[in-house]
Amino acid sequence: MPLTGHLRELRSRLVKSAIAIALGMILGWIYYDRIFAWLSAPFNSVIAEARAQGRLVTLALTGVADPFVLQLQIAAVAGLVISSPIWLYQLWRFITPGLHRHEKRWAIAFVAVAVPLFSAGVLLAYKVLPYGLQILFGFTPENVENIVSVDKYLSFFIRMILIFGAGFLIPLILVALNFAGILTGRKLLSWWRWIIFITFLFAAVATPTGDPINLCLLAVPILVLLALAVVVCLINDRRRRGRRKAAGEVDYEELDDDEISPLPPSTSVD
C-alpha cells in the first residue's frame, strides 16, 4: 500500500475513534452523577470516619466555573474508558497488516491477559484508597479542617489506579520479553533478590502513605504475579530448548559467557 493509502486509512481510523470518544463523552455527561458518586465513594467513607471522630473532612469546589469544568473532565475520562474497545480496535486494525501471523497471536494473547490484570490493579487501588486517605488525614493537627479540592482528589485518584494497574502489568511485560527471546527465565531467577527489593521499593513509592500495610497490599500480589511469570518463562525456555534439539540447532542459552560457541564448518570453494 502506498504512503497516501496509509495516510487515508490513518485518517479513517482517527475519525472513527474520535466519533466513538465523543459518543462516550455524551454518555459520561448524562451519567455524570453516578460516575462522580463512584469516584467519590472512597473519600465519602473517610468523611464518615472523620465526623465520627469530631473532625471535618470535605470535598470542595473553589472556583465559579469549577462545577462545569469538573463535569467536563469526568465526561472526557468516561468517554475514553467507554469507547476504549472501539479506538483500541481501530488501532489494532491499523497495526495488524504489518504483523506476521505469529506476532498477531502474541498481540491478541497479550491484550487478553493485560485487560484483566490492569482491571485487578485498578480494583485493588479502589479498595486500598480509603485506608490510605484515613492514614494521611490522621496527620492533621488539632483545630485544622481538611478542605480538599475536587480536582486534586481526582488527580490523586487517577494517579493511584494507574500506578496500581501498571504494577500488575510488569509480570506480563517480562513474559513478553521472554517470548521475544530477549530475557530468559534462568536470568530472571538469578535476579530474585533484586526483584523483591525493587518491587517493595516500587510499592513504597507508589502507595500514598508508605505504611507497611498498604505497601504489602501492593507488593505481595505483584510478587506472586512475578513468581508466576518466572515459572512461565522457565517453561517456555524448556520448550524452546526441546524444539532446538529436535531441529539439531545449537542452544546458546546453555553456553557460558566466556565459552566459544560451536560454528558449522565452512565450505571451501575451489
C-alpha positions as CSV (number, residue, x, y, z in Angstrom):
1,M,0.0,0.0,0.0
2,P,1.4,3.4,-0.9
3,L,2.0,6.2,1.6
4,T,-1.1,8.1,0.6
5,G,-3.1,4.9,1.2
6,H,-1.7,4.6,4.7
7,L,-2.5,8.2,5.5
8,R,-6.1,7.8,4.3
9,E,-6.5,4.7,6.4
10,L,-5.0,6.5,9.4
11,R,-7.4,9.4,8.9
12,S,-10.3,7.0,8.7
13,R,-9.3,5.2,11.9
14,L,-8.8,8.5,13.7
15,V,-12.2,9.8,12.7
16,K,-13.9,6.7,13.8
17,S,-12.1,6.8,17.1
18,A,-12.9,10.4,17.6
19,I,-16.6,9.8,17.0
20,A,-16.6,6.9,19.5
21,I,-14.9,9.1,22.1
22,A,-17.4,11.9,21.5
23,L,-20.3,9.5,22.0
24,G,-18.7,8.1,25.1
25,M,-18.3,11.7,26.4
26,I,-22.0,12.2,25.9
27,L,-22.8,9.1,28.0
28,G,-20.4,10.3,30.6
29,W,-22.1,13.7,30.7
30,I,-25.6,12.0,31.0
31,Y,-24.5,9.7,33.8
32,Y,-22.2,12.2,35.5
33,D,-23.9,11.9,38.9
34,R,-23.5,8.2,39.1
35,I,-19.9,8.3,37.9
36,F,-19.0,11.0,40.4
37,A,-20.7,9.0,43.2
38,W,-18.5,6.1,42.3
39,L,-15.3,8.2,42.2
40,S,-16.0,9.9,45.5
41,A,-17.1,6.8,47.4
42,P,-13.6,6.2,48.9
43,F,-13.5,9.8,50.0
44,N,-17.0,9.7,51.5
45,S,-16.1,6.7,53.7
46,V,-13.2,8.8,55.1
47,I,-15.7,11.7,55.7
48,A,-17.9,9.5,57.7
49,E,-14.9,8.2,59.7
50,A,-13.7,11.8,60.4
51,R,-17.1,13.0,61.5
52,A,-17.3,10.1,64.0
53,Q,-14.0,11.4,65.5
54,G,-15.2,15.0,65.6
55,R,-13.0,16.2,62.6
56,L,-14.2,17.9,59.4
57,V,-13.1,16.5,56.1
58,T,-14.9,17.6,53.0
59,L,-14.6,18.0,49.2
60,A,-14.9,21.5,47.8
61,L,-15.1,23.4,44.6
62,T,-13.4,26.8,45.0
63,G,-13.9,28.5,41.5
64,V,-17.0,29.8,39.9
65,A,-16.6,27.7,36.7
66,D,-15.2,24.6,38.6
67,P,-18.5,22.7,38.6
68,F,-18.8,22.9,34.8
69,V,-15.0,22.1,34.3
70,L,-15.3,19.1,36.7
71,Q,-18.3,17.7,34.8
72,L,-16.4,18.2,31.5
73,Q,-13.3,16.5,32.8
74,I,-15.2,13.5,34.2
75,A,-17.2,13.2,30.9
76,A,-13.9,13.2,29.0
77,V,-12.3,10.5,31.1
78,A,-15.5,8.4,30.9
79,G,-15.6,8.9,27.2
80,L,-12.1,7.5,26.8
81,V,-12.9,4.5,29.0
82,I,-16.3,3.7,27.5
83,S,-15.0,4.0,23.9
84,S,-11.8,2.1,24.6
85,P,-12.9,-1.1,22.9
86,I,-13.6,0.8,19.7
87,W,-10.5,3.0,19.5
88,L,-8.3,0.1,20.6
89,Y,-9.9,-2.0,17.8
90,Q,-9.2,0.8,15.3
91,L,-5.6,0.9,16.5
92,W,-5.3,-2.8,16.2
93,R,-6.7,-2.8,12.6
94,F,-4.2,-0.2,11.6
95,I,-1.2,-2.1,13.0
96,T,-2.1,-5.7,12.1
97,P,-1.4,-5.5,8.3
98,G,2.3,-5.0,9.2
99,L,2.5,-8.0,11.6
100,H,3.3,-11.6,10.9
101,R,0.8,-14.3,11.8
102,H,2.6,-15.4,15.0
103,E,3.0,-11.8,16.0
104,K,-0.7,-11.3,15.7
105,R,-1.3,-14.3,18.0
106,W,1.1,-12.9,20.6
107,A,-0.5,-9.5,20.5
108,I,-4.0,-11.0,21.0
109,A,-2.8,-13.1,23.9
110,F,-1.0,-10.0,25.4
111,V,-4.2,-7.9,25.2
112,A,-6.4,-10.8,26.5
113,V,-4.2,-11.1,29.6
114,A,-3.4,-7.4,30.1
115,V,-7.0,-6.3,30.4
116,P,-7.9,-8.4,33.4
117,L,-4.5,-7.8,35.1
118,F,-4.9,-4.0,34.7
119,S,-8.5,-4.2,36.0
120,A,-7.4,-6.2,39.0
121,G,-4.8,-3.5,39.8
122,V,-7.5,-0.8,39.5
123,L,-9.9,-2.7,41.7
124,L,-7.1,-3.2,44.4
125,A,-6.3,0.6,44.3
126,Y,-10.0,1.4,44.7
127,K,-10.1,-0.9,47.8
128,V,-6.9,0.4,49.3
129,L,-7.6,4.1,48.7
130,P,-9.9,4.7,51.7
131,Y,-7.3,3.2,54.1
132,G,-4.5,5.4,52.6
133,L,-6.7,8.5,52.9
134,Q,-7.5,7.8,56.5
135,I,-3.8,7.5,57.4
136,L,-2.9,10.7,55.5
137,F,-5.7,12.7,57.2
138,G,-4.7,11.3,60.5
139,F,-1.7,13.6,60.5
140,T,-4.0,16.7,60.5
141,P,-3.2,18.9,63.6
142,E,-6.0,19.8,66.0
143,N,-8.2,22.7,65.1
144,V,-7.4,22.3,61.5
145,E,-10.0,21.3,58.9
146,N,-9.4,19.2,55.8
147,I,-11.0,21.0,52.8
148,V,-9.8,19.1,49.7
149,S,-10.2,20.5,46.2
150,V,-12.1,18.0,44.0
151,D,-9.7,18.3,41.1
152,K,-6.8,17.5,43.3
153,Y,-8.6,14.5,44.7
154,L,-9.5,13.3,41.2
155,S,-5.9,13.6,40.0
156,F,-4.8,11.7,43.1
157,F,-7.4,9.0,42.5
158,I,-6.4,8.6,38.8
159,R,-2.7,8.5,39.6
160,M,-3.3,5.8,42.2
161,I,-5.3,3.5,39.9
162,L,-2.9,4.0,37.0
163,I,0.1,3.1,39.2
164,F,-1.6,0.0,40.6
165,G,-2.7,-1.1,37.2
166,A,0.7,-0.6,35.7
167,G,2.3,-2.5,38.5
168,F,0.1,-5.5,37.7
169,L,1.3,-5.3,34.1
170,I,5.0,-5.7,34.9
171,P,5.0,-9.5,35.1
172,L,3.2,-9.7,31.7
173,I,5.9,-7.4,30.1
174,L,8.6,-9.8,31.4
175,V,6.8,-12.8,29.9
176,A,6.5,-10.9,26.6
177,L,10.3,-10.2,26.6
178,N,10.9,-13.9,27.3
179,F,8.7,-15.0,24.4
180,A,10.5,-12.5,22.2
181,G,13.8,-14.1,23.1
182,I,15.2,-11.1,24.9
183,L,15.1,-12.4,28.5
184,T,15.4,-15.9,29.8
185,G,13.7,-17.4,32.8
186,R,17.1,-18.5,34.3
187,K,18.3,-14.9,34.2
188,L,15.1,-13.7,35.9
189,L,15.5,-16.4,38.6
190,S,19.1,-15.3,39.3
191,W,17.8,-11.7,39.9
192,W,15.3,-12.8,42.6
193,R,16.8,-10.6,45.3
194,W,16.8,-7.5,43.2
195,I,13.2,-8.3,42.0
196,I,12.0,-8.4,45.6
197,F,13.9,-5.3,46.6
198,I,12.7,-3.3,43.5
199,T,9.1,-4.5,44.0
200,F,8.9,-3.3,47.6
201,L,10.7,0.0,46.6
202,F,8.1,0.5,43.8
203,A,5.3,-0.2,46.3
204,A,6.7,2.2,48.8
205,V,6.9,5.0,46.2
206,A,3.5,4.1,44.6
207,T,1.4,3.9,47.8
208,P,0.3,7.3,49.1
209,T,1.1,6.6,52.7
210,G,4.1,4.2,52.6
211,D,2.9,2.4,55.7
212,P,3.7,-1.4,55.8
213,I,0.0,-2.4,55.4
214,N,-0.7,-0.6,52.1
215,L,2.9,-1.3,50.9
216,C,2.3,-5.1,51.3
217,L,-1.1,-4.9,49.8
218,L,0.5,-3.8,46.5
219,A,3.9,-5.6,46.8
220,V,2.7,-9.1,47.7
221,P,0.3,-9.5,44.7
222,I,2.9,-8.2,42.3
223,L,5.5,-10.7,43.7
224,V,3.0,-13.5,43.3
225,L,2.4,-12.5,39.7
226,L,6.2,-12.2,39.1
227,A,6.7,-15.7,40.5
228,L,4.1,-17.0,38.1
229,A,5.8,-15.0,35.3
230,V,9.2,-16.7,36.1
231,V,7.6,-20.1,36.0
232,V,6.0,-19.4,32.6
233,C,9.4,-18.1,31.3
234,L,11.2,-21.3,32.5
235,I,8.6,-23.5,30.9
236,N,8.9,-21.5,27.7
237,D,12.7,-21.8,27.8
238,R,12.4,-25.6,28.2
239,R,10.0,-25.8,25.3
240,R,12.3,-23.7,23.2
241,R,15.4,-25.9,24.1
242,G,13.5,-29.0,23.2
243,R,12.5,-27.6,19.8
244,R,16.1,-26.6,19.1
245,K,17.5,-30.0,20.0
246,A,14.9,-31.7,17.8
247,A,15.9,-29.4,14.9
248,G,19.6,-30.1,15.6
249,E,20.3,-26.4,16.4
250,V,22.8,-25.1,18.9
251,D,21.3,-24.0,22.2
252,Y,23.3,-20.8,23.0
253,E,21.5,-20.4,26.3
254,E,23.3,-23.4,27.8
255,L,26.8,-21.9,26.9
256,D,28.7,-19.8,29.4
257,D,29.5,-16.2,28.6
258,D,33.3,-17.0,28.0
259,E,32.6,-20.3,26.2
260,I,33.3,-20.4,22.4
261,S,30.1,-21.2,20.5
262,P,30.4,-24.1,18.0
263,L,30.2,-22.9,14.4
264,P,29.4,-25.1,11.4
265,P,32.4,-26.0,9.3
266,S,33.0,-23.6,6.4
267,T,32.9,-25.0,2.9
268,S,35.8,-24.0,0.7
269,V,35.2,-23.2,-2.9
270,D,37.9,-24.4,-5.4
